Amino acid sequence: MKKEPNFHQIKLESQIEKLQKAKDELKARLKKYTDLYDFAPVGYLTLDREGTIQEANLTAARLLGIARTRLVKRPFGHSLSVADLPVFTAFLTKVFECKVRQFCEVTLLKEGKPPVKLRIKAVAVSGRECRAVMSNITEHKRAEAERLIMNKLEATGILAGGLAHDFNNLLTIILLNLELAQRQVPPAQEVAHRLEGAKMAASKASDLTQRLITFAEGHQLNRKLTSLSEMIEASVHLALSGSRVRCEFAMAEGVWPADVDAGQIRQVIRNLALNAREAMPEGGLISVRAENVVLGLQENPSLPPGDYVRVSVADQGGGISKEVLPKIFDPYFSTKRRGIQKGMGLGLTICHTIIQKHGGAIAVETVLGVGTTFHFYLPASRKLFQQ
């Protein structure tokens, strides 16, 4: 006689099957949300009241440049610049005191890599822990600084465009009258020397006017296919003439030509070489390099992908402080002492303007006590250069 299945056994097996199905679904959802957590575009951290990391996702580990297994129990402050430690400590205190979402911006330091700007949002989830979200805002800050520079340059350009031509006309009259006066005075007389001094000063003022015209809206570039290597060497030698500063050149073989306004690019190179010279008043060595580079997507946020010539001018001076660095391209900003040798603070501003107009970019690297390197990029041309 055939034995009938036990009703309770069938029901139990059905429940076990449902439980297994629910368990599999839960496991799949857990993996899905774990992946979303780990591969989110922002870093997630759990911190205690002292700022020690209790938990981190993979994005946070990548941002900090440390394996996730080594992050747990590590103080978050160990990854920050010394100047930002008080900022982070005050931020963390406020998070636990206010118990509402708080924000702060700090600089992350990674050995052998450029500093990274971070924006951190955090909220306390208990009296002991808070949840924090980290975003890399380095490129946002860079773009913001670039926009600020461009706005200042535009304002300067409007001013220059309105005044430069009238000022130049007045200088032309002054120079002509000085030349006429010189013809009526014997060269040996003291007044002749004074007239020559006045003429030299007026000529320098005329040169400044031409530099201001660089900012004028609608100033057209006289582009020609140009060999950059020869231009660089000639311009640097001219800028260093009469100084105790030496220069070594490292020109890559077959540097691509570029469609540029040769006069304006010479001005950029001279200004950078003069900057390097002034950074070493006791003499020293300047290194000038030119090389071909192919930039990929987002390799340089200021430039689209493509072929470029990168020119670098490096000095061994004292470097630029972090307080001064954001202002170096500002119009009329200068760290030189006031007096006869006081600069107008337009050299680097003009460099920035010229390179931007050519579709390139200019950047700076500096280390206090070691020196400063300026890099500028120009779109290259693959056309054959004919002398």
C-alpha positions in Angstrom: 0.0 0.0 0.0 1.3 3.4 -1.1 2.2 5.8 1.7 0.6 9.3 1.4 3.0 12.3 1.8 2.9 13.9 5.2 1.0 17.2 5.0 3.2 18.9 7.6 6.3 17.8 5.7 5.1 19.3 2.4 4.3 22.5 4.2 7.7 22.6 5.8 9.5 22.0 2.5 7.4 24.8 0.9 8.4 27.2 3.7 12.0 26.2 3.4 11.9 26.8 -0.3 10.3 30.3 0.2 12.9 31.1 2.9 15.8 30.1 0.6 14.3 32.2 -2.2 14.0 35.2 0.2 17.5 34.6 1.4 18.8 34.6 -2.2 16.9 37.8 -3.0 18.3 39.4 0.1 21.8 38.3 -0.7 21.4 39.7 -4.3 20.1 43.0 -2.9 22.9 43.2 -0.4 25.5 42.7 -3.1 23.7 45.4 -5.2 23.8 47.9 -2.4 27.3 47.0 -1.3 28.4 47.7 -4.9 26.5 51.0 -4.9 28.2 51.9 -1.6 31.7 50.8 -2.6 31.7 52.2 -6.2 29.8 55.4 -5.5 31.4 58.6 -7.0 32.0 59.9 -3.5 33.8 58.5 -0.5 31.8 57.3 2.5 33.4 57.2 6.0 32.2 56.4 9.5 34.2 58.4 12.0 34.2 58.5 15.8 34.4 61.6 17.9 38.2 61.7 17.7 38.1 61.5 13.9 39.3 57.8 13.8 38.0 55.9 10.7 35.7 53.1 11.7 34.5 52.2 8.2 35.2 53.3 4.6 34.0 52.5 1.1 36.4 51.7 -1.8 36.1 55.3 -3.2 37.2 56.7 0.1 40.2 54.4 0.1 41.1 55.4 -3.4 40.8 59.1 -2.5 43.0 58.7 0.5 45.4 56.5 -1.4 45.4 53.8 1.3 44.1 50.2 1.2 40.7 49.9 2.9 41.9 47.3 5.3 44.6 49.8 6.6 42.1 52.6 6.9 40.1 51.2 9.9 41.3 52.6 13.2 43.5 55.2 11.3 43.0 58.9 12.3 41.6 60.8 9.4 43.7 63.8 10.3 46.9 61.9 9.4 46.0 62.5 5.7 45.5 66.2 6.0 47.8 69.2 5.7 49.0 70.6 9.1 47.2 73.9 8.4 43.9 72.1 7.9 44.0 70.0 11.1 42.4 72.7 13.3 39.7 73.3 10.7 38.9 69.5 10.7 38.9 69.3 14.5 36.5 72.3 14.8 34.3 70.8 12.1 34.1 67.4 13.9 33.3 69.0 17.2 30.5 71.0 15.5 29.1 67.8 13.9 28.6 66.1 17.3 27.4 69.2 19.1 24.9 70.5 16.5 23.7 67.0 15.3 22.8 68.5 11.9 24.7 68.2 8.7 27.9 70.2 8.6 30.4 71.1 5.8 34.1 71.8 5.5 36.8 72.0 2.9 40.3 70.6 3.6 43.5 69.7 1.7 44.4 66.0 1.4 48.1 65.1 1.1 49.3 62.0 -0.7 53.0 61.1 -0.9 54.4 61.8 -4.3 51.1 63.3 -5.6 49.7 66.8 -5.9 47.4 68.0 -3.0 43.7 67.2 -3.4 40.9 69.5 -2.3 38.1 67.7 -0.4 34.7 68.8 0.6 33.3 66.8 3.5 29.7 66.7 4.7 29.0 64.9 7.9 26.1 64.2 10.4 26.2 62.5 13.7 24.2 59.2 13.9 24.9 58.7 17.6 26.9 60.3 20.4 29.9 58.2 19.3 29.8 58.1 15.5 29.1 60.2 12.4 28.7 59.4 8.8 30.8 61.5 6.4 30.7 62.0 2.6 33.9 63.1 0.8 34.0 64.7 -2.6 37.1 65.6 -4.7 36.6 69.3 -5.6 40.1 69.9 -6.9 39.0 70.5 -10.5 36.0 72.5 -9.4 38.4 74.8 -7.4 40.8 75.0 -10.3 37.9 75.9 -12.7 36.6 78.5 -10.2 40.1 80.1 -9.9 40.4 80.1 -13.8 37.0 81.8 -14.1 38.0 84.4 -11.5 41.3 85.1 -13.4 39.4 85.4 -16.7 36.9 87.8 -15.1 39.7 90.0 -13.8 41.5 89.9 -17.2 38.2 90.9 -19.0 37.8 93.9 -16.7 41.5 94.8 -17.2 41.0 94.4 -21.0 38.0 96.8 -21.0 40.1 99.4 -19.1 43.1 98.9 -21.3 41.1 99.1 -24.5 39.6 102.4 -23.5 42.9 104.1 -22.4 45.8 102.5 -24.3 45.4 104.1 -27.7 44.8 107.6 -26.3 47.8 107.2 -23.9 49.9 106.0 -26.8 49.0 109.1 -28.9 50.1 111.4 -26.0 53.4 109.5 -25.7 54.0 109.9 -29.4 53.7 113.6 -29.1 56.0 113.6 -26.0 58.7 111.5 -27.8 58.6 113.7 -30.9 59.0 116.9 -28.8 61.9 115.3 -26.8 63.7 114.4 -30.1 63.2 118.0 -31.4 64.6 119.4 -28.1 67.6 117.1 -28.3 68.5 118.5 -31.7 68.6 122.0 -30.3 70.9 121.1 -27.4 74.6 120.3 -27.7 75.2 116.7 -26.7 77.8 117.7 -24.1 75.4 119.8 -22.0 73.8 118.3 -18.8 70.3 119.0 -20.2 71.0 116.7 -23.1 71.5 113.8 -20.7 68.3 114.7 -18.9 66.4 114.8 -22.2 67.8 111.3 -23.1 66.6 110.0 -19.7 63.2 111.5 -20.3 63.1 109.9 -23.8 64.0 106.5 -22.3 61.3 106.8 -19.7 58.7 107.7 -22.4 59.8 104.8 -24.5 59.3 102.4 -21.5 55.8 103.9 -21.0 55.1 103.3 -24.7 56.2 99.7 -24.3 53.8 99.4 -21.3 51.0 100.7 -23.5 51.6 98.0 -26.0 51.5 95.4 -23.2 48.1 96.9 -22.1 46.8 96.6 -25.6 47.3 92.9 -25.3 44.3 92.9 -23.0 42.1 94.9 -25.4 39.0 93.1 -26.6 39.3 91.9 -30.2 43.1 92.0 -30.4 43.9 89.8 -33.3 46.6 87.2 -33.3 49.0 87.2 -36.3 49.4 83.4 -36.4 52.0 81.7 -38.5 53.5 78.2 -38.4 56.5 78.6 -36.2 59.4 76.5 -35.0 59.3 76.9 -31.2 62.8 75.5 -30.3 64.8 78.3 -32.0 62.4 80.9 -30.7 62.7 79.7 -27.1 66.5 79.7 -27.0 66.7 83.2 -28.6 64.1 84.7 -26.2 65.7 83.2 -23.1 69.2 84.3 -24.0 67.9 87.9 -24.5 66.1 87.9 -21.2 69.2 86.6 -19.3 71.6 88.9 -21.0 73.9 90.7 -18.5 72.9 88.6 -15.6 74.7 86.0 -13.5 72.0 83.4 -14.3 72.9 80.5 -16.5 70.5 78.4 -18.5 70.4 74.8 -19.7 68.1 73.8 -22.5 66.5 70.3 -22.9 64.8 70.4 -26.3 63.2 67.1 -27.3 64.1 65.9 -30.8 61.5 66.9 -33.4 59.5 69.4 -31.3 56.3 70.0 -33.3 55.7 73.5 -34.8 52.7 75.5 -33.7 50.4 78.1 -35.3 51.2 81.1 -33.1 51.7 84.8 -33.0 55.5 84.6 -32.7 55.9 88.1 -31.2 53.4 87.3 -28.4 54.9 83.8 -27.6 58.4 85.5 -27.5 56.9 87.8 -24.9 55.6 84.9 -22.8 59.0 83.2 -22.9 60.9 86.4 -22.0 58.5 87.1 -19.1 58.9 83.6 -17.7 62.7 83.8 -18.1 62.8 87.2 -16.4 60.7 85.9 -13.6 63.1 83.0 -13.1 66.1 85.5 -13.2 64.5 87.7 -10.6 63.9 84.7 -8.3 67.7 84.2 -8.2 69.3 87.7 -7.6 72.6 86.1 -6.6 72.7 84.0 -9.8 71.8 80.4 -10.4 70.6 77.9 -13.1 67.4 78.0 -15.1 66.2 74.9 -16.9 64.2 75.3 -20.0 62.5 72.3 -21.6 60.3 71.8 -24.7 58.6 68.5 -25.6 55.7 67.0 -27.5 52.8 65.7 -25.4 49.6 63.9 -26.3 46.9 64.7 -23.8 44.0 62.3 -23.2 40.5 63.0 -21.9 40.7 64.9 -18.5 44.4 64.5 -18.4 44.6 68.3 -18.2 41.2 69.7 -17.2 42.0 73.0 -18.8 42.6 71.5 -22.2 40.8 69.2 -24.7 42.5 66.0 -25.7 45.1 66.4 -28.5 48.6 67.2 -29.5 50.5 69.9 -27.6 54.0 71.3 -27.2 54.8 71.8 -23.5 57.4 74.3 -22.5 58.7 74.4 -19.0 60.8 77.1 -17.3 62.3 76.1 -13.9 64.3 78.2 -11.5 66.1 77.4 -8.2 64.8 80.3 -6.3 63.0 80.5 -3.0 59.6 79.2 -4.4 56.2 80.8 -4.0 54.3 80.7 -0.7 50.8 79.2 -0.6 49.4 82.7 0.3 50.8 84.3 -2.8 50.3 81.4 -5.2 46.5 82.0 -6.0 47.3 85.6 -6.9 50.2 85.3 -9.3 48.2 85.7 -12.4 46.1 88.6 -11.0 46.5 91.9 -12.9 48.8 94.4 -11.1 49.8 91.9 -8.4 53.6 92.0 -7.7 55.8 90.9 -4.8 58.7 93.1 -5.9 59.6 96.0 -3.6 58.4 99.4 -4.5 60.9 101.7 -6.2 62.6 102.0 -9.6 62.7 98.2 -10.1 59.1 97.8 -9.0 57.2 95.8 -11.6 53.7 96.6 -12.8 52.5 93.2 -11.9 51.4 92.4 -15.5 54.1 90.0 -16.6 52.4 86.7 -15.6 49.0 88.1 -16.3 50.0 88.8 -19.9 51.5 85.3 -20.2 48.2 83.9 -19.0 46.2 86.0 -21.5 48.4 85.2 -24.5 48.5 81.4 -23.8 44.7 81.4 -23.3 44.2 83.3 -26.6 46.3 80.6 -28.4 44.0 77.8 -27.0 46.6 76.7 -24.5 47.1 76.6 -20.8 49.7 77.7 -18.2 50.3 76.1 -14.8 52.8 76.4 -12.0 54.5 74.0 -9.6 56.5 75.4 -6.7 58.2 74.1 -3.5 59.5 76.6 -0.9 63.2 76.7 -0.7 63.6 74.5 -3.9 62.2 76.6 -6.8 59.4 77.1 -9.2 58.5 75.7 -12.6 56.1 77.2 -15.0 54.6 75.0 -17.7 52.7 76.3 -20.7 50.9 74.2 -23.4 50.4 75.3 -27.0 48.3 73.3 -29.5 50.7 71.6 -31.9 50.5 71.5 -35.7 51.5 68.4 -37.6 52.1 70.4 -40.8 55.6 70.3 -42.2 57.5 73.4 -41.1 59.3 75.2 -44.0 62.0 77.7 -43.1 
